[in-house]
């Protein structure tokens, strides 16, 4: 038995430094033989002689791919709203738009201004320079953002504390927090508005010329994961501890206190052996993600399952239950994430989904979505939904039970 040397090099390149080299776009950007709906993902196999190594299929989820398309125009609308509100007179000269967003993006914003007169009003002409401002109706709804931000503050403080509690030393580089602030829903001035306002929870310290955000007090009541909260709400943590043997369903879900909610893509057909392996994994106990990772041996199967729980909890702390590849990789050392993070995410494709749609590779928490729509939304997302609904396209942005996918 021997290894195929060419394939071994390809495997190491894919698995060891995927996020640094933006391999999501390369690994997920091609579809073999023109067949839609899945892609080939290389995985190491021990092979003999001249046999080709086998390849596994990574099935696409079109509904989650569509999320990235749905967020494009809302993102431009909300960004332009913020730019206009930041001006002294609450209006922006069209000739100054290029200074704010650049030459290329300017034309995308111009198209948005023209397409949505219910939100943006252009005035001026003759000798007066044309200016864009919010319509009266848009101004009225935009004023509700203050209330939404106030409701978000206790949620953000709690989530930021939990974010620090997940790290090995209860601290994170301030630049890492700044990198994920939009995904977490943090305001642009979070250093002043949150960190300075709550000195009993946060402090900033200098470590060898690098600023770190430090957790001041550990709160055991916060060391409960979103997964555990859901199971407790469903009564599973209590009812299944003493229950008799339960058969796992064909979709891989198991009603146990250490189980994750799985959602396999439509084209995935697990066989009996795979389901038996999933059942053993779902039953396996594992330490809490909030325990220090230094206490566990990385090769221990329970520690590997705990790492899946860490990724699950990290995505749960975001407002839209998703993060870009670069954002996830920023937590690599502080959270002791797997060296081959891509392969970990692919292996647990019932829990996570990776898409290369949009400008950046993005990882989704699948259970948080119903099709293309987020199930639970915070006050900030509810406000974004209401503002974007001024476009009149309620069917697309689904204001109400589900939230639209919007980024700032």
C-alpha positions, -999 to 999 in steps of 0.1 A, spaced: 0 0 0 13 35 -8 1 70 -11 -4 89 -43 22 116 -40 5 141 -63 -28 138 -45 -12 139 -11 3 174 -20 -31 186 -32 -48 173 -1 -23 191 22 -27 224 3 -65 222 6 -66 212 42 -38 231 60 -42 267 49 -76 269 33 -88 301 49 -55 320 44 -54 313 7 -91 318 0 -96 282 -11 -133 283 -6 -138 300 -39 -114 276 -56 -127 245 -39 -163 253 -43 -163 272 -76 -164 244 -101 -190 218 -110 -178 186 -126 -191 176 -160 -215 206 -160 -238 189 -134 -254 215 -111 -261 211 -75 -228 196 -62 -191 198 -65 -161 175 -61 -141 179 -29 -107 161 -28 -102 140 4 -72 119 12 -75 81 7 -49 54 10 -45 40 -25 -26 12 -41 -6 12 -73 -18 35 -100 -54 38 -88 -69 72 -87 -79 85 -53 -117 86 -47 -135 119 -45 -164 129 -23 -193 150 -34 -202 183 -16 -238 190 -24 -249 226 -29 -279 241 -10 -294 265 -35 -315 282 -9 -285 292 11 -266 302 -20 -295 325 -28 -291 343 6 -260 359 -8 -279 372 -38 -308 385 -17 -285 406 5 -268 426 -23 -294 454 -29 -305 457 7 -268 461 16 -265 490 -8 -297 506 4 -286 505 40 -251 517 33 -264 546 13 -288 555 41 -259 556 66 -238 577 43 -267 603 38 -274 604 76 -238 610 83 -239 643 63 -243 676 81 -275 685 61 -288 649 58 -282 651 21 -254 642 -3 -242 658 -35 -242 632 -62 -208 644 -74 -194 635 -39 -207 600 -40 -176 588 -56 -155 601 -27 -176 580 -3 -178 547 -22 -152 548 -50 -156 550 -88 -168 515 -95 -193 512 -66 -207 547 -75 -226 533 -104 -242 506 -83 -254 532 -59 -267 555 -87 -288 525 -100 -303 521 -65 -311 558 -62 -329 556 -96 -347 524 -89 -361 532 -54 -377 567 -54 -397 557 -24 -365 557 -3 -342 582 -21 -352 616 -34 -330 637 -58 -333 674 -57 -315 703 -75 -310 712 -111 -302 743 -132 -275 760 -111 -281 740 -79 -260 707 -78 -281 676 -77 -284 661 -42 -298 628 -28 -317 626 5 -341 603 22 -378 607 14 -401 618 43 -414 583 47 -379 569 48 -368 595 73 -397 585 96 -387 548 96 -350 556 98 -357 574 131 -367 541 146 -331 529 144 -323 546 177 -349 525 195 -336 493 178 -300 501 188 -311 507 224 -329 473 225 -298 457 210 -274 470 236 -280 443 263 -280 416 236 -246 428 223 -231 431 258 -241 395 265 -229 381 232 -196 400 235 -190 385 270 -198 350 256 -175 356 227 -146 363 252 -156 333 274 -151 309 245 -115 319 241 -87 301 261 -77 332 281 -110 351 280 -95 377 258 -93 385 221 -72 408 200 -92 441 195 -86 439 158 -104 405 157 -134 420 174 -133 449 150 -132 424 121 -164 407 132 -183 438 145 -207 439 115 -215 402 119 -220 406 156 -242 437 151 -218 459 170 -218 496 163 -189 512 145 -179 530 177 -182 499 200 -149 507 217 -165 539 231 -202 530 233 -199 495 248 -164 487 261 -160 521 279 -196 520 291 -193 486 308 -159 486 327 -173 459 350 -173 435 320 -146 447 297 -111 462 297 -85 468 270 -49 458 278 -17 460 258 2 428 252 36 433 234 23 463 215 -10 446 206 -44 457 221 -65 429 236 -101 430 248 -102 413 282 -132 398 301 -133 412 336 -157 388 353 -167 352 345 -204 346 346 -214 309 348 -250 317 339 -237 328 305 -218 295 299 -248 279 283 -248 273 245 -276 282 221 -278 245 214 -284 237 250 -310 265 253 -329 251 224 -328 215 238 -340 228 272 -368 247 256 -379 215 238 -376 195 270 -350 172 255 -323 177 281 -346 164 308 -367 138 290 -340 119 272 -314 114 300 -332 84 314 -350 73 282 -347 39 266 -330 32 233 -341 56 206 -337 49 169 -321 75 148 -342 88 119 -331 87 83 -322 124 83 -296 118 110 -314 136 138 -314 121 173 -334 134 204 -305 133 228 -289 159 251 -256 158 231 -271 158 197 -270 185 170 -298 193 146 -288 180 112 -301 191 78 -288 172 48 -291 185 13 -318 171 -10 -293 152 -32 -276 135 -2 -286 98 4 -269 84 35 -266 46 37 -272 25 68 -235 25 78 -233 63 76 -265 66 98 -251 42 123 -219 63 125 -240 95 129 -260 78 157 -228 70 176 -215 105 171 -248 121 182 -249 100 214 -213 108 223 -209 131 253 -185 161 250 -172 189 272 -188 223 271 -174 248 246 -170 272 275 -144 250 292 -108 259 285 -95 241 254 -61 235 270 -77 208 292 -84 185 262 -63 164 239 -71 175 203 -71 139 191 -98 128 215 -131 122 197 -149 140 225 -126 170 220 -133 170 183 -170 170 189 -166 198 213 -148 218 186 -179 214 164 -199 228 193 -175 258 195 -181 266 158 -218 262 163 -218 286 193 -196 311 175 -220 313 145 -250 314 169 -236 346 184 -238 365 151 -269 383 141 -273 364 108 -258 331 120 -231 332 94 -195 344 91 -170 348 63 -140 325 60 -116 353 70 -137 361 101 -137 324 112 -99 321 107 -93 351 129 -104 330 159 -80 301 151 -55 305 178 -77 320 206 -103 292 201 -78 264 192 -98 257 161 -88 226 140 -58 229 118 -78 215 89 -109 237 95 -123 233 60 -124 195 63 -141 198 97 -168 220 82 -172 197 52 -174 166 73 -202 181 93 -222 193 63 -254 186 81 -247 214 105 -227 239 85 -228 250 49 -200 267 29 -209 289 -1 -186 307 -25 -214 331 -36 -206 367 -32 -172 383 -29 -161 361 1 -165 325 11 -192 323 38 -201 296 64 -237 292 75 -253 276 105 -279 256 86 -305 251 114 -309 289 117 -325 291 82 -358 281 67 -349 279 30 -333 313 23 -347 331 53 -334 336 88 -359 321 114 -351 343 144 -342 380 141 -329 405 166 -343 441 169 -317 454 145 -326 429 118 -363 437 123 -355 474 117 -335 466 86 -364 446 73 -388 474 79 -366 500 61 -359 478 31 -396 470 28 -400 505 15 -388 491 -18 -422 474 -21 -406 439 -26 -420 423 5 -421 389 -11 -384 389 -15 -373 404 17 -400 386 37 -408 411 64 -426 394 92 -419 358 104 -385 356 87 -358 381 82 -340 392 50 -303 387 47 -287 421 50 -252 431 59 -237 465 65 
